[in-house]
Amino acid sequence: MEKLVELVRQFEAGEIVLPIMQREYVWKAKKVEALLDSLYHKYPIGSFYLWRPSRKQPARSGRQKLLQGEPVRYPLDGQQQLASLARAVTSEGQETPLPPPGGGQRDAISWRAFFDIKTEAFIVKGRSARARRRIAAHDPGLVAMSDLVSLRGLDVARVTAVTEETVRRMVADGHITDNEAEKNMVRTRLARVARMLDVDVLCQSVETGTPGSEGEDEVDQAITIFERLNRGGLTLSAADVAAARLSHEATEGILGPMRDFARDPACVALGINFGFLTRTLVTFRRGSAKVADLPRHWVAGPPPIEQDWSVVRRSLAAAIGVAQGAGWSARAWLPSINALIPVAYYAKLKGGTILAADRTELVKYLCKAAWGGAFGGSAKTAIDRYVHHLQNAGANCESSGLGAWVPKKHTPRITVDDILEETSKVGPLMQTYLAYLVSRQARSWPSGQALGEASRQGEGRHALEVHSIFPRQVFERLGLGHDANAMANYAILTDADNGVLADEVPKTAYERLGPEQKRWASHQFIPVRELELLDASAFDAFARRRAKEMAGALNEFLGL
């Protein structure tokens, strides 16, 4: 058993260091709040497994502080808890905004945690706009964990001072009345928060190897343990396990460059992580995306793994360029991340580059694959299908080949009903619609900014928005039962233009546009010359008319 507060302190001090095999931080803010709630209510939070190798190992991040007479410890299980708690108790002067995993929020957020005294709930600062407003207003009912919890041990005098000042301010602001029962309630709850990390947790030491043993065998043991321990919770994928096996010394040289590539803003925006890069590397090196049953030492032998990574990096950069050129600069707009691997493999066969003339055909392949659900099942099977076609074609492969290999029975013509019934704002049809608009150099209105240009701003964040031509509020005000959530009612504008149009009645909004702005709107099949169709009473006719024009344009664009 060890004190949890001491484990977090060691993690912060660099005495517990992430080994290369560990994944990125994957917990979302809500899960951090649940962990804090469990500690507050004295619920069990699981155990920790710390690896003590016989010699120092390459680390992913953080400082390595060697303890006297023993090696640094490396977490095989418990990383997410330690990292979460270290972030939660960060003081105001030391907080560093970090992006949340999974793309739940658009920007980097503060991970400092606050305790709501009245509700006894924990709030991660960056997750709640309401909490940020309360913090900015110095709401005495919201106390930072860093004001109460010290990783150096319980500071009774400091906790008492913070508690009494909080009690005073809560009385002064009317949050509680000036009676001892309510004031003691506040004192009791804050004292409980202050001691949350001062608990014993099960901490298992994992030792591998013996003096003089082969380091590679020792790493193998640790990876096997890591894999088995992490089968619960946010389960490791086969690609995660393959990525962990890259922590051998033979591949140590490419790990830094791979992680740097994954941190590139374009990769982050598209959701390209280390596991995806590993799957791509496996595909390039072995000709198959199957990573579940890889030999332990699949990186051994010629060519050098560094050479293969160099090809992967260059080819993936070319594939990312294809996606960005179609307006897909954010993960939500990208039809299929796994479908990018065959595009990268095509680039590999072409010397690591993709000519401008070939990009249109590759975009069509990505759209058709998404519309046909080609990557909706087993990712490895789908990737292998297209990679094997490319291997057979060799360096003479044509960019149109990928689209031609999408089974025609799975890519039927897009119908009027498909457009009328589609409600997703970023499903395959809307992703195709964006690519179509960018290929036609369509512009947003009223500003006139090109959609392709806007999509690349901020790596796709705060760039493009799906605009409801007939806003839901219009139907509600008029008491009409129409559903505004339909692709026939969607246009794609810049975020700024979407805000300008807001929820105004379309007939009024479009009457005000100038001739050039109306022309831009007509490129998205809005009947600006027949304003009677922009009256709410004519919505059914408007939607069917626009759906027909949209379906025809997309079929022509994809060659369906």
C-alpha positions in Angstrom: 0.0 0.0 0.0 1.1 3.6 -0.7 -0.4 7.0 -0.1 -2.1 8.3 -3.2 -0.9 11.8 -2.6 2.7 10.5 -2.6 2.2 8.7 -5.9 0.8 11.9 -7.5 3.8 13.9 -6.1 6.3 11.4 -7.5 4.5 11.5 -10.9 4.8 15.3 -10.9 8.4 15.3 -9.7 9.5 12.8 -12.4 10.2 9.9 -10.0 7.4 8.1 -11.8 7.8 8.5 -15.5 5.7 7.4 -18.5 7.4 4.6 -20.4 7.4 4.9 -24.2 4.8 2.0 -24.5 2.2 4.1 -22.7 -0.7 5.6 -24.7 -1.5 9.3 -24.9 -3.8 10.7 -22.2 -7.3 9.4 -23.1 -9.6 10.4 -20.2 -12.2 13.1 -20.8 -13.0 15.8 -18.3 -16.2 14.1 -17.1 -14.2 11.0 -16.2 -11.8 13.1 -14.1 -14.7 14.6 -12.3 -16.0 11.0 -11.6 -12.6 10.0 -10.2 -12.6 13.0 -7.8 -16.1 12.2 -6.7 -15.1 8.6 -6.0 -12.2 9.8 -3.8 -14.4 12.3 -2.0 -17.0 9.6 -1.2 -14.2 7.1 -0.3 -15.1 4.7 -3.1 -12.3 2.4 -4.4 -10.5 3.7 -7.5 -8.5 0.5 -8.4 -4.9 -0.3 -8.0 -1.6 0.9 -9.5 1.1 -1.2 -11.1 4.6 0.4 -11.3 7.4 -1.3 -13.3 10.8 -1.4 -11.8 13.1 -2.5 -14.6 16.7 -3.5 -13.9 18.0 -0.5 -15.8 16.7 2.9 -16.9 14.3 2.9 -19.8 13.5 5.5 -22.5 10.7 7.7 -21.3 7.8 9.3 -23.1 7.7 12.6 -21.2 8.6 14.2 -18.0 11.8 14.5 -16.0 13.6 11.4 -14.9 14.8 11.8 -11.3 16.8 8.7 -10.3 16.3 7.8 -6.7 19.2 6.8 -4.6 20.1 3.2 -5.2 17.0 2.3 -7.4 15.7 3.0 -10.9 12.8 5.3 -11.8 9.4 3.6 -11.7 7.2 3.4 -14.8 3.4 3.1 -14.6 2.0 0.1 -16.5 -1.5 0.7 -15.1 -2.8 3.9 -13.3 -1.3 6.4 -15.7 -4.7 8.0 -16.4 -5.5 8.4 -12.7 -2.1 9.9 -11.8 -2.1 12.3 -14.7 -5.7 13.3 -14.0 -5.0 14.1 -10.3 -1.8 16.0 -11.2 -3.8 18.1 -13.6 -6.7 18.6 -11.2 -4.6 20.0 -8.3 -2.5 22.4 -10.5 -2.3 25.9 -9.1 -3.5 28.9 -11.0 0.0 30.1 -11.8 1.1 26.8 -13.2 -2.0 25.7 -15.2 -1.3 24.9 -18.9 -4.3 24.5 -21.2 -4.2 21.1 -22.9 -6.5 19.7 -25.6 -9.0 17.2 -24.4 -8.8 13.7 -25.9 -11.4 12.6 -28.5 -12.1 16.1 -29.7 -14.9 16.7 -27.3 -14.1 20.4 -27.1 -12.6 22.5 -29.9 -9.8 24.2 -28.0 -7.2 23.4 -25.3 -8.8 23.7 -21.9 -7.7 24.2 -18.3 -7.8 20.9 -16.3 -7.8 22.6 -12.9 -10.6 21.1 -10.7 -13.0 23.0 -8.4 -15.3 21.9 -5.7 -18.9 23.2 -5.6 -19.6 23.3 -1.9 -23.4 23.3 -2.1 -23.7 20.4 -4.5 -20.6 18.5 -3.4 -19.7 18.1 -7.1 -16.3 18.5 -8.8 -15.9 20.6 -11.9 -13.0 20.6 -14.4 -12.6 24.3 -15.2 -12.4 23.9 -19.0 -15.4 21.7 -19.4 -18.1 24.1 -18.1 -18.6 27.6 -19.4 -20.9 28.2 -16.4 -18.1 27.2 -14.0 -15.6 29.5 -15.8 -18.1 32.4 -15.3 -18.4 31.6 -11.6 -14.6 31.4 -11.3 -14.1 34.7 -13.0 -16.7 36.3 -10.7 -14.8 34.9 -7.7 -17.9 32.9 -6.5 -17.0 31.8 -2.9 -19.1 28.6 -3.3 -16.5 27.3 -5.8 -13.1 26.4 -4.3 -10.0 25.3 -6.3 -8.6 22.0 -5.2 -5.2 23.5 -5.4 -6.2 25.8 -2.5 -6.9 22.8 -0.3 -4.7 19.9 -1.5 -0.9 20.0 -1.4 1.2 17.3 -2.8 3.8 18.0 -0.1 1.4 16.9 2.6 -1.6 18.3 4.5 -1.0 22.0 5.3 -3.4 22.5 8.2 -2.8 26.2 8.7 -3.4 26.9 5.0 -6.5 24.8 4.8 -7.9 26.5 7.9 -7.2 29.9 6.4 -8.8 29.1 3.1 -11.8 27.5 4.8 -12.5 30.4 7.2 -12.2 32.9 4.3 -14.6 30.9 2.3 -17.1 30.7 5.1 -16.8 34.5 5.6 -17.4 35.3 2.0 -20.3 32.8 1.7 -22.1 34.4 4.6 -21.3 37.9 3.2 -22.7 37.0 -0.3 -25.8 35.3 1.1 -24.8 31.7 0.1 -25.3 30.5 3.7 -26.8 32.1 6.7 -24.7 33.2 9.7 -25.3 30.2 11.9 -22.9 27.6 13.1 -24.7 24.6 11.6 -24.3 26.0 8.0 -20.8 27.2 8.6 -19.8 23.9 10.0 -21.3 22.2 7.0 -18.9 24.2 4.8 -15.9 23.4 7.1 -16.7 19.7 7.1 -16.9 19.5 3.3 -13.7 21.4 2.7 -11.8 19.4 5.2 -12.9 16.3 3.4 -11.6 17.6 0.1 -8.3 18.6 1.7 -7.7 15.0 2.8 -9.0 13.2 -0.4 -5.6 12.1 -1.6 -4.4 11.2 1.8 -5.6 7.6 1.4 -3.8 4.3 1.0 -4.1 2.6 -2.4 -2.9 -0.7 -3.6 0.4 -0.2 -5.4 1.9 -3.4 -6.9 5.6 -3.3 -7.9 6.3 -5.1 -11.1 10.0 -6.3 -11.5 11.4 -7.7 -14.7 14.8 -9.0 -15.7 17.8 -9.8 -13.7 21.3 -8.2 -13.9 22.9 -9.2 -17.1 19.6 -10.3 -18.8 18.8 -9.1 -22.3 17.0 -5.7 -22.1 14.7 -6.7 -25.0 13.3 -9.6 -23.1 12.7 -7.4 -20.1 10.7 -4.9 -22.3 8.8 -7.8 -23.7 7.7 -8.8 -20.3 6.6 -5.3 -19.4 4.6 -4.9 -22.6 2.8 -8.2 -22.0 1.9 -7.1 -18.5 0.9 -3.6 -19.9 -1.4 -5.3 -22.5 -3.1 -7.5 -20.0 -3.6 -4.8 -17.4 -5.2 -2.4 -19.9 -7.9 -4.8 -21.2 -10.5 -3.1 -19.0 -11.9 0.5 -19.1 -10.9 2.3 -22.3 -9.8 -0.9 -24.0 -6.5 -1.1 -25.8 -6.9 -1.6 -29.6 -4.7 -4.0 -31.5 -3.0 -0.9 -32.9 -2.3 0.3 -29.3 -0.6 -3.0 -28.5 1.4 -2.8 -31.7 2.4 0.8 -30.8 3.5 -0.4 -27.3 5.8 -3.0 -29.0 7.6 -0.1 -30.7 9.2 0.6 -27.4 12.1 -1.8 -28.1 15.5 -0.2 -28.5 15.5 -1.3 -32.1 12.8 1.2 -32.8 13.5 3.8 -30.2 14.9 6.2 -32.9 11.5 6.6 -34.7 9.3 7.0 -31.6 10.1 10.6 -31.1 9.5 11.6 -34.7 6.3 9.6 -34.8 4.9 11.3 -31.7 6.0 14.7 -33.1 4.1 13.9 -36.3 1.0 12.9 -34.3 1.2 16.3 -32.4 1.3 18.3 -35.7 -1.9 20.5 -35.7 -3.1 19.0 -38.9 -2.9 15.5 -37.5 -4.5 16.5 -34.2 -7.4 18.2 -36.1 -8.0 15.0 -38.2 -7.7 12.6 -35.2 -4.5 11.0 -36.5 -2.9 9.5 -33.3 0.0 7.3 -32.5 -2.0 4.1 -32.9 -3.1 5.2 -36.4 0.5 5.9 -37.4 1.5 2.5 -36.1 -1.2 0.8 -38.2 0.0 2.7 -41.2 3.6 1.7 -40.6 2.6 -1.9 -40.2 0.6 -1.7 -43.5 3.6 -0.2 -45.4 6.1 -2.6 -43.9 4.1 -5.9 -44.1 1.6 -5.2 -46.9 -1.3 -5.7 -44.5 -3.1 -3.6 -41.9 -3.6 -6.7 -39.5 -1.9 -5.7 -36.3 -3.6 -8.2 -33.9 -1.2 -11.1 -34.5 2.0 -9.4 -35.3 5.2 -11.2 -34.5 6.9 -9.7 -31.4 9.8 -8.5 -33.5 8.0 -7.4 -36.7 10.3 -4.4 -37.0 13.4 -6.5 -37.4 15.2 -7.1 -40.7 15.6 -5.0 -43.8 14.8 -2.3 -44.7 15.6 -0.4 -41.6 12.5 0.7 -39.7 13.6 4.3 -39.9 13.5 4.1 -43.7 9.9 2.8 -43.7 8.8 5.5 -41.2 10.3 8.1 -43.5 8.2 6.8 -46.4 5.1 6.6 -44.2 5.6 10.2 -43.0 5.9 11.6 -46.4 3.1 9.6 -47.9 0.7 10.4 -45.0 1.5 14.1 -45.4 0.5 13.8 -49.0 -2.8 12.0 -48.1 -3.5 14.7 -45.5 -3.0 17.3 -48.2 -5.7 15.5 -50.2 -8.1 15.7 -47.3 -7.4 19.3 -46.6 -7.8 20.2 -50.3 -11.4 18.8 -50.1 -12.2 21.0 -47.1 -11.9 18.2 -44.6 -9.5 19.8 -42.2 -11.4 18.6 -39.1 -12.1 15.0 -38.0 -15.8 15.5 -38.1 -15.7 16.3 -41.8 -13.3 13.5 -42.8 -15.3 10.7 -44.4 -13.1 7.9 -43.0 -9.8 8.1 -41.3 -8.9 4.5 -42.2 -9.7 5.2 -45.8 -6.7 7.6 -45.8 -4.2 4.7 -45.5 -4.9 3.4 -49.1 -4.5 7.0 -50.2 -1.1 7.2 -48.4 -0.2 3.8 -50.0 -1.0 5.2 -53.4 1.3 8.1 -52.6 4.0 5.6 -51.6 3.8 3.9 -55.0 4.1 7.4 -56.6 7.3 8.2 -54.7 5.6 9.8 -51.7 3.8 12.6 -53.6 0.3 13.0 -55.1 -0.1 15.2 -58.2 -2.8 17.9 -58.2 -4.4 16.2 -61.2 -5.0 13.0 -59.1 -6.5 14.7 -56.1 -10.0 14.9 -57.5 -10.2 11.1 -58.1 -8.8 10.4 -54.7 -11.4 12.6 -53.1 -14.1 10.8 -55.0 -12.8 7.5 -53.7 -13.0 8.8 -50.1 -16.6 10.0 -50.7 -17.8 6.8 -52.4 -16.2 4.6 -49.8 -18.0 6.6 -47.1 -21.3 6.6 -48.9 -21.0 2.8 -49.5 -19.9 2.1 -46.0 -16.7 0.5 -47.3 -14.9 1.1 -44.0 -17.9 0.5 -41.7 -16.9 -3.0 -40.7 -13.5 -4.4 -40.1 -11.0 -1.6 -40.7 -8.1 -4.0 -41.4 -10.0 -6.0 -43.9 -11.2 -2.9 -45.8 -7.7 -1.4 -45.8 -6.2 -4.6 -47.1 -8.7 -4.8 -49.9 -7.5 -1.6 -51.4 -3.9 -2.0 -50.6 -3.8 -5.4 -52.3 -5.3 -3.8 -55.4 -2.7 -1.1 -55.3 0.1 -3.7 -54.9 -1.1 -5.6 -57.9 -1.2 -2.5 -60.0 2.2 -1.3 -58.8 3.7 2.0 -59.7 1.5 2.3 -62.8 -1.7 2.4 -60.6 -4.2 5.1 -61.6 -5.8 7.5 -59.1 -9.2 6.5 -60.5 -8.5 2.9 -59.5 -9.3 3.3 -55.8 -12.8 4.7 -56.6 -13.4 2.0 -59.2 -12.6 -0.7 -56.6 -15.5 0.5 -54.3 -18.2 -2.1 -55.0 -20.8 -0.5 -57.2 -23.6 -2.4 -55.4 -22.7 -0.4 -52.3 -22.6 2.9 -54.0 -26.1 3.5 -55.5 -27.1 6.8 -57.0 -28.1 9.4 -54.5 -31.8 10.0 -54.6 -34.0 12.9 -53.6 -35.3 10.8 -50.7 -31.7 10.3 -49.5 -31.3 14.0 -49.2 -34.7 14.6 -47.7 -34.2 11.9 -45.1 -30.6 12.6 -44.1 -30.5 14.4 -40.8 -26.7 14.2 -39.9 -24.9 17.4 -40.3 -21.5 15.7 -40.9 -22.5 12.3 -42.3 -21.2 10.9 -45.6 -23.6 12.9 -47.7 -22.7 16.2 -46.1 -19.0 15.4 -46.2 -19.4 14.7 -50.0 -21.4 18.0 -50.3 -18.6 19.9 -48.8 -16.0 18.3 -51.1 -18.3 19.2 -54.0 -18.6 22.8 -52.9 -14.9 23.2 -52.5 -14.3 21.7 -55.9 -16.6 24.3 -57.3 -14.8 27.1 -55.4 -18.0 27.9 -53.6 -18.2 30.9 -51.3 -19.9 31.6 -48.0 -22.3 34.5 -47.7 -22.6 37.3 -46.9 -18.8 37.6 -46.5 -17.9 35.9 -49.8 -15.0 33.9 -48.2 -14.1 30.7 -50.1 -15.2 27.6 -48.2 -11.9 25.8 -49.1 -9.9 28.7 -47.6 -12.1 28.9 -44.5 -11.8 25.2 -43.8 -8.0 25.4 -43.4 -8.2 28.2 -40.8 -7.4 26.9 -37.4 -7.1 23.3 -38.7 -10.8 23.3 -39.2 -11.9 24.5 -35.8 -14.3 27.4 -35.7 -14.1 27.5 -39.5 -17.2 25.9 -41.1 -20.7 25.5 -39.8 -23.8 23.7 -41.0 -26.4 26.4 -41.4 -30.1 25.7 -41.3 -31.7 27.8 -44.1 -35.0 27.6 -42.3 -34.1 27.8 -38.6 -36.0 25.7 -36.2 -37.1 28.8 -34.3 -38.9 30.0 -37.4 -41.1 26.9 -37.5 -41.7 27.1 -33.7 -42.7 30.8 -33.9 -45.2 30.0 -36.7 -46.5 26.8 -35.1 -45.4 24.7 -38.0 -44.5 21.0 -37.6 -41.6 20.9 -40.1 -38.3 19.4 -39.1 -35.4 21.7 -39.7 -32.9 18.9 -39.3 -32.7 17.7 -42.9 -29.9 17.9 -45.5 -32.3 19.6 -47.9 -32.4 22.5 -45.3 -28.6 22.6 -44.8 -26.1 24.9 -46.3 -22.4 25.1 -45.4 -21.1 28.6 -44.4 -18.3 30.1 -42.4 -18.9 30.2 -38.7 -19.0 34.0 -38.8 -21.6 34.1 -41.6 -23.7 31.5 -39.9 -23.8 33.9 -36.9 -24.8 36.8 -39.1 -27.8 35.0 -40.6 -28.7 33.5 -37.2 -32.3 32.4 -36.9 -33.8 35.1 -39.2 -36.7 34.2 -41.6 -34.9 33.2 -44.8 -37.1 35.3 -47.1 -36.2 38.4 -45.2 -32.5 37.5 -44.9 -32.1 36.7 -48.6 -34.1 39.7 -49.9 -31.4 41.9 -48.2 -28.5 40.2 -50.0 -26.7 42.0 -52.9 -26.5 40.5 -56.4 -23.1 38.9 -55.8 -24.2 37.4 -52.4 -27.3 36.0 -54.0 -25.1 34.3 -56.7 -23.0 32.7 -54.0 -26.2 31.4 -52.3 -27.5 30.0 -55.6 -24.3 27.8 -55.9 -25.8 26.0 -52.9 -29.1 25.6 -54.6 -31.0 28.3 -52.7 -33.8 29.7 -54.9 -32.9 33.4 -54.4 -34.7 34.3 -57.6 -37.9 32.7 -56.4 -38.2 34.2 -53.0 -41.7 32.8 -52.5 -40.0 29.4 -52.0 -38.2 30.9 -49.0 -41.5 31.5 -47.2 -42.1 29.0 -44.3 -45.4 28.0 -45.8 -43.6 26.7 -48.9 -41.0 24.6 -47.1 -42.1 21.3 -48.5 -41.8 22.6 -52.1 -38.5 24.3 -51.2 -37.0 21.1 -49.7 -38.0 18.8 -52.5 -36.8 21.2 -55.2 -33.4 21.7 -53.4 -33.0 17.9 -52.7 -33.5 17.2 -56.4 -30.8 19.7 -57.4 -28.4 18.5 -54.7 -28.8 14.8 -55.5 -28.1 15.5 -59.2 -25.0 17.6 -58.5 -23.5 15.0 -56.1 -24.2 12.1 -58.5 -22.5 14.0 -61.3 -19.6 14.8 -59.0 -19.1 11.2 -58.0 -19.9 9.7 -61.4 -22.8 7.6 -60.0 
